[in-house]
Amino acid sequence: MTDLSERQKMILMLVVRDYTESAQPIGSQHLVEHYRLDMSSATIRNEMVALTELGYLRQPHTSAGRIPSEAGYRYFVSHLMHQTDLPETVQHTISHQFYQARPEVDQWMTLAASVLAHQSQAVSMVTAPHAEQARFKHVELISTQGRQVLMVLVTVGGEVSQQILSLAEPVTQPRLSDAAAHINQAYQGRSMEEISALLGRSDALETDISTLIVQDMRRADALVGGDLYYDGLTNVLAEPEFNASDEARRALRLFEERSTLQGMLSRTMQNSGVGGVQVLIGGEGTWEELRQCSMVLARYGVAGQVTGTLGILGPMRMAYTRMIPTVRYVAGLLSDLVNDTFAGEKTNDQT
């Protein structure tokens, strides 16, 4: 990356700031007058030409001013933007909303998506916390009719699956309850591999149930993340980039293809630590659907145990200085909530 002079850094920062607010190309005369710069518009213009030649600015029309390029935004985020926190009043408002919500994962996810969309005026996305490796918490076996039994499996982290089993012969509810109690005691906190190693050490009924538990946990391990929640689509539809560009609107169709979006989030954040923020500008040459957009993403949860991803999607011309601390703060809140819940489960499991 080319080193810029202090003057070029200042001009690039001002162009990014003004274009973010106005969505109109920025001219040299405007910068001189608006910021009362102690230099001529000709000097500013020459520097803007140099920044254009270096690839940090571009000129959409011959007679127009300049706008930031993808490289310009990346330089701004990496080198010119100081890390800031949300104002304390905003932090208080957001945290109050979370701690007023019911202690349920679904409530937290919905609220996080709503808060991010409102604070950013962009599209928000939140994946529910997902165990990095499914671990058994408990199972319930409920007799329905004849040989059919409802199996409810809960893994550490709160993920629940249900399925109807057809047994070889009818089994009474007391027998099912005894089997569930024995399985719960034997498998508490164990992974799929650990349970598989124990198969065949109990009677036929418990072995059959255990085999189905292993299959369910294998499916859970194969998931790229928890359920996806999003909000704020109408926010970006009002932005000029999304009104005028089919490419930008194509990015929104990702929300209709949840598995594609979840896979994208998983691949992007797989090497990111909890609390780390990543900024994707223009798809980073990988995601064609995001050529006209940017995403600010963060991972939350308990490292190595239960994690999820949250973030926002909007035009490349977004207020990164506000978006990044917003995403970071909400990720921190969710991490605290998930950590408290997960720690509570661990404590209860050991009693």
C-alpha positions as CSV (number, residue, x, y, z in Angstrom):
1,M,0.0,0.0,0.0
2,T,1.4,3.4,-1.0
3,D,2.4,5.8,1.7
4,L,0.4,9.0,1.6
5,S,1.6,12.5,2.7
6,E,-0.1,14.0,5.7
7,R,-1.9,16.4,3.3
8,Q,-3.2,13.6,1.2
9,K,-4.4,11.7,4.2
10,M,-6.3,14.7,5.4
11,I,-7.9,15.2,1.9
12,L,-8.8,11.6,1.6
13,M,-10.4,11.7,5.1
14,L,-12.4,14.8,4.3
15,V,-13.6,13.3,0.9
16,V,-14.8,10.1,2.7
17,R,-16.5,12.1,5.4
18,D,-18.3,14.4,3.0
19,Y,-19.3,11.8,0.5
20,T,-20.6,9.6,3.3
21,E,-23.0,12.4,4.2
22,S,-24.0,13.8,0.8
23,A,-23.6,10.9,-1.7
24,Q,-22.4,13.6,-4.1
25,P,-19.0,13.9,-5.7
26,I,-16.7,16.2,-3.8
27,G,-14.9,19.1,-5.5
28,S,-11.7,20.9,-4.4
29,Q,-13.5,24.2,-4.0
30,H,-16.1,22.7,-1.7
31,L,-13.3,21.3,0.6
32,V,-11.6,24.7,0.8
33,E,-14.8,26.6,1.6
34,H,-16.4,24.0,3.9
35,Y,-13.4,23.3,6.0
36,R,-11.7,26.8,5.6
37,L,-8.5,25.1,4.5
38,D,-5.4,27.2,4.4
39,M,-4.5,26.3,0.8
40,S,-5.8,27.0,-2.6
41,S,-8.4,24.9,-4.5
42,A,-5.7,24.3,-7.1
43,T,-3.4,22.7,-4.6
44,I,-6.3,20.5,-3.3
45,R,-7.2,19.6,-6.9
46,N,-3.7,18.5,-7.6
47,E,-3.6,16.3,-4.6
48,M,-7.0,14.8,-5.5
49,V,-5.6,14.0,-9.0
50,A,-2.6,12.3,-7.3
51,L,-5.0,10.3,-5.0
52,T,-7.0,9.3,-8.1
53,E,-3.8,8.1,-9.9
54,L,-2.9,6.1,-6.7
55,G,-6.3,4.5,-6.8
56,Y,-7.8,6.0,-3.6
57,L,-10.3,8.3,-5.3
58,R,-12.2,8.1,-8.6
59,Q,-14.0,10.5,-10.8
60,P,-17.5,9.2,-11.8
61,H,-17.8,11.8,-14.6
62,T,-15.3,14.0,-16.4
63,S,-16.6,17.3,-15.0
64,A,-17.5,15.9,-11.6
65,G,-15.6,15.9,-8.3
66,R,-14.1,12.8,-6.7
67,I,-15.5,10.0,-4.7
68,P,-13.7,7.4,-2.6
69,S,-12.7,4.1,-4.3
70,E,-12.8,0.7,-2.6
71,A,-9.1,1.2,-1.9
72,G,-9.8,4.6,-0.5
73,Y,-12.4,3.3,2.0
74,R,-10.0,0.5,3.0
75,Y,-7.2,3.0,3.6
76,F,-9.6,5.2,5.6
77,V,-10.7,2.2,7.8
78,S,-7.2,0.9,8.3
79,H,-5.2,4.1,8.8
80,L,-7.3,7.2,9.2
81,M,-10.1,6.1,11.5
82,H,-9.4,6.3,15.2
83,Q,-11.1,3.6,17.4
84,T,-14.0,5.3,19.2
85,D,-16.7,4.1,21.5
86,L,-20.4,4.8,21.3
87,P,-21.5,7.8,23.3
88,E,-22.4,6.7,26.9
89,T,-26.0,7.7,26.4
90,V,-26.3,5.4,23.4
91,Q,-24.6,2.6,25.3
92,H,-27.0,3.0,28.2
93,T,-30.0,3.0,26.0
94,I,-29.0,-0.2,24.2
95,S,-27.9,-2.1,27.3
96,H,-31.2,-1.1,29.1
97,Q,-33.1,-2.6,26.2
98,F,-31.3,-5.9,26.4
99,Y,-31.5,-6.3,30.2
100,Q,-35.3,-5.5,30.0
101,A,-35.8,-8.3,27.5
102,R,-36.8,-11.8,28.6
103,P,-33.8,-14.1,29.1
104,E,-34.5,-16.1,25.9
105,V,-32.1,-16.5,23.0
106,D,-34.8,-15.7,20.4
107,Q,-35.6,-12.5,22.2
108,W,-32.0,-11.4,22.3
109,M,-31.5,-12.2,18.6
110,T,-34.6,-10.3,17.5
111,L,-33.6,-7.3,19.7
112,A,-30.0,-7.3,18.5
113,A,-31.2,-7.2,14.9
114,S,-33.6,-4.4,15.7
115,V,-31.1,-2.3,17.6
116,L,-28.4,-2.7,14.9
117,A,-30.8,-1.7,12.2
118,H,-32.0,1.3,14.1
119,Q,-28.6,2.5,15.1
120,S,-26.9,2.0,11.8
121,Q,-29.8,2.7,9.4
122,A,-28.6,-0.3,7.4
123,V,-29.5,-4.0,7.2
124,S,-28.7,-5.9,10.3
125,M,-28.0,-9.6,10.5
126,V,-27.5,-11.8,13.6
127,T,-26.9,-15.6,13.8
128,A,-28.1,-17.3,16.9
129,P,-25.3,-18.7,19.1
130,H,-24.2,-22.1,17.9
131,A,-22.1,-24.7,19.7
132,E,-18.7,-25.1,17.9
133,Q,-19.1,-28.7,18.8
134,A,-22.4,-30.1,19.9
135,R,-22.5,-31.4,23.4
136,F,-25.3,-33.3,25.0
137,K,-27.4,-31.7,27.7
138,H,-30.5,-33.8,28.1
139,V,-33.1,-35.8,26.3
140,E,-36.8,-36.3,26.9
141,L,-38.8,-39.4,25.6
142,I,-42.5,-39.0,25.4
143,S,-44.9,-41.8,24.5
144,T,-47.4,-40.6,21.9
145,Q,-49.3,-43.6,20.5
146,G,-48.5,-47.2,19.9
147,R,-44.9,-47.6,19.0
148,Q,-44.3,-43.9,18.4
149,V,-42.2,-41.8,20.7
150,L,-41.4,-38.1,20.6
151,M,-37.7,-37.5,21.3
152,V,-36.7,-34.0,22.4
153,L,-32.9,-33.4,22.4
154,V,-31.3,-30.4,23.9
155,T,-27.6,-29.6,23.5
156,V,-25.4,-27.3,25.5
157,G,-26.1,-23.8,24.2
158,G,-29.9,-24.3,24.1
159,E,-30.4,-25.8,20.7
160,V,-33.4,-28.1,20.6
161,S,-34.4,-30.8,18.1
162,Q,-37.5,-32.9,18.0
163,Q,-38.3,-36.1,16.1
164,I,-40.8,-38.9,16.1
165,L,-39.3,-42.4,16.6
166,S,-41.0,-45.6,15.7
167,L,-39.8,-48.3,18.1
168,A,-39.8,-52.1,17.4
169,E,-42.5,-52.6,20.0
170,P,-44.6,-50.4,22.3
171,V,-42.8,-49.1,25.5
172,T,-44.5,-47.6,28.5
173,Q,-43.9,-44.1,29.6
174,P,-42.2,-45.1,32.9
175,R,-39.7,-47.3,30.9
176,L,-39.1,-44.4,28.5
177,S,-38.5,-42.0,31.5
178,D,-36.1,-44.4,33.1
179,A,-34.2,-44.7,29.8
180,A,-34.0,-41.0,29.4
181,A,-32.8,-40.5,33.0
182,H,-30.0,-43.1,32.5
183,I,-29.0,-41.5,29.2
184,N,-28.9,-38.0,30.7
185,Q,-26.7,-39.2,33.5
186,A,-24.3,-41.1,31.2
187,Y,-24.0,-38.5,28.4
188,Q,-24.0,-35.2,30.3
189,G,-21.7,-32.8,28.5
190,R,-20.4,-35.4,26.1
191,S,-19.6,-34.8,22.4
192,M,-20.9,-37.0,19.5
193,E,-17.6,-38.9,19.3
194,E,-17.7,-39.6,23.1
195,I,-21.3,-40.9,22.9
196,S,-20.5,-43.0,19.9
197,A,-17.7,-44.7,21.9
198,L,-20.3,-45.7,24.5
199,L,-22.8,-47.3,22.2
200,G,-23.7,-50.9,22.9
201,R,-23.0,-50.7,26.6
202,S,-26.7,-50.6,27.5
203,D,-29.9,-52.4,26.6
204,A,-31.4,-52.4,23.1
205,L,-33.8,-49.5,23.8
206,E,-31.1,-47.2,25.1
207,T,-28.7,-48.2,22.3
208,D,-31.4,-47.3,19.7
209,I,-32.1,-44.0,21.3
210,S,-28.4,-43.2,21.7
211,T,-27.8,-44.0,18.0
212,L,-30.5,-41.4,17.0
213,I,-28.9,-38.9,19.4
214,V,-25.6,-39.3,17.7
215,Q,-27.2,-38.8,14.3
216,D,-28.9,-35.6,15.5
217,M,-25.7,-34.2,17.0
218,R,-23.8,-35.0,13.8
219,R,-26.4,-32.9,11.9
220,A,-25.9,-30.1,14.4
221,D,-22.1,-30.2,14.0
222,A,-22.6,-29.9,10.2
223,L,-24.5,-26.6,10.5
224,V,-22.5,-23.5,9.7
225,G,-24.3,-21.4,12.3
226,G,-27.5,-20.9,14.2
227,D,-30.7,-19.4,12.8
228,L,-30.4,-16.1,11.0
229,Y,-32.3,-13.0,12.1
230,Y,-32.3,-9.7,10.1
231,D,-33.9,-6.3,10.1
232,G,-33.8,-3.0,8.3
233,L,-34.1,-3.9,4.6
234,T,-36.2,-0.7,4.1
235,N,-33.3,1.4,5.5
236,V,-31.0,0.7,2.5
237,L,-33.7,0.6,-0.1
238,A,-33.9,4.4,0.4
239,E,-30.2,4.9,-0.3
240,P,-29.4,6.2,-3.8
241,E,-27.0,3.3,-4.4
242,F,-29.8,0.7,-4.0
243,N,-32.3,2.8,-6.0
244,A,-30.0,3.1,-9.0
245,S,-28.0,-0.1,-9.1
246,D,-29.1,-3.6,-9.9
247,E,-25.8,-4.8,-8.5
248,A,-26.5,-3.3,-5.1
249,R,-30.0,-4.6,-5.0
250,R,-28.6,-8.1,-5.8
251,A,-26.9,-8.0,-2.4
252,L,-30.2,-7.8,-0.7
253,R,-31.3,-11.0,-2.4
254,L,-28.8,-12.8,-0.2
255,F,-31.3,-12.5,2.6
256,E,-33.7,-14.6,0.6
257,E,-31.0,-17.3,0.3
258,R,-30.2,-17.8,3.9
259,S,-27.9,-20.8,3.5
260,T,-25.7,-18.8,1.1
261,L,-25.5,-15.8,3.5
262,Q,-24.9,-18.1,6.5
263,G,-22.1,-19.8,4.6
264,M,-20.6,-16.4,3.7
265,L,-20.7,-15.3,7.3
266,S,-19.2,-18.6,8.5
267,R,-16.3,-18.4,6.0
268,T,-15.6,-14.8,6.7
269,M,-15.6,-15.1,10.5
270,Q,-14.1,-18.6,10.9
271,N,-10.6,-17.2,11.9
272,S,-11.9,-14.3,13.8
273,G,-11.8,-14.2,17.6
274,V,-14.7,-13.4,19.8
275,G,-15.1,-9.6,19.9
276,G,-13.1,-9.1,16.7
277,V,-14.6,-6.8,14.1
278,Q,-14.1,-7.4,10.3
279,V,-14.9,-4.9,7.6
280,L,-15.6,-6.2,4.1
281,I,-15.6,-3.5,1.4
282,G,-16.9,-4.3,-2.1
283,G,-16.9,-8.0,-1.5
284,E,-13.1,-8.0,-1.1
285,G,-12.8,-9.6,-4.6
286,T,-14.5,-12.7,-3.4
287,W,-18.3,-12.0,-3.0
288,E,-19.6,-10.8,-6.4
289,E,-23.0,-9.9,-4.8
290,L,-21.3,-7.3,-2.5
291,R,-19.4,-5.3,-5.1
292,Q,-21.3,-2.2,-4.3
293,C,-21.7,-2.8,-0.6
294,S,-19.8,-3.0,2.7
295,M,-20.3,-5.3,5.7
296,V,-19.2,-4.8,9.3
297,L,-19.2,-8.1,11.2
298,A,-18.2,-9.2,14.6
299,R,-18.2,-12.6,16.4
300,Y,-19.7,-12.9,19.9
301,G,-20.2,-15.6,22.5
302,V,-17.8,-17.9,24.4
303,A,-14.6,-18.8,22.5
304,G,-14.3,-22.5,21.8
305,Q,-17.8,-23.2,23.1
306,V,-20.8,-21.2,21.8
307,T,-20.5,-18.4,19.3
308,G,-22.5,-16.4,16.7
309,T,-22.0,-13.6,14.2
310,L,-23.7,-10.2,14.0
311,G,-23.2,-7.3,11.7
312,I,-24.6,-4.8,9.2
313,L,-24.8,-4.5,5.4
314,G,-25.1,-1.2,3.6
315,P,-23.7,0.9,0.8
316,M,-20.0,1.2,0.5
317,R,-20.6,4.8,1.4
318,M,-21.4,4.1,5.1
319,A,-20.4,5.9,8.2
320,Y,-17.7,3.5,9.3
321,T,-16.8,5.6,12.4
322,R,-20.3,5.0,13.7
323,M,-21.0,1.5,12.3
324,I,-17.9,-0.2,13.7
325,P,-18.3,0.8,17.4
326,T,-22.0,0.0,17.2
327,V,-21.4,-3.5,16.0
328,R,-18.5,-4.0,18.5
329,Y,-20.7,-2.8,21.4
330,V,-23.7,-5.0,20.6
331,A,-21.4,-8.0,20.1
332,G,-20.0,-7.3,23.6
333,L,-23.4,-7.2,25.1
334,L,-24.4,-10.5,23.5
335,S,-21.2,-12.1,24.6
336,D,-21.9,-11.2,28.2
337,L,-25.4,-12.5,27.9
338,V,-24.3,-15.8,26.3
339,N,-21.5,-16.2,28.8
340,D,-23.8,-15.7,31.7
341,T,-26.3,-18.2,30.3
342,F,-23.6,-20.7,29.4
343,A,-21.8,-20.4,32.7
344,G,-25.2,-21.0,34.4
345,E,-25.7,-24.2,32.4
346,K,-22.2,-25.4,33.3
347,T,-22.9,-24.7,37.0
348,N,-26.3,-26.4,36.9
349,D,-24.7,-29.4,35.1
350,Q,-22.2,-29.9,37.9
351,T,-24.7,-29.8,40.7
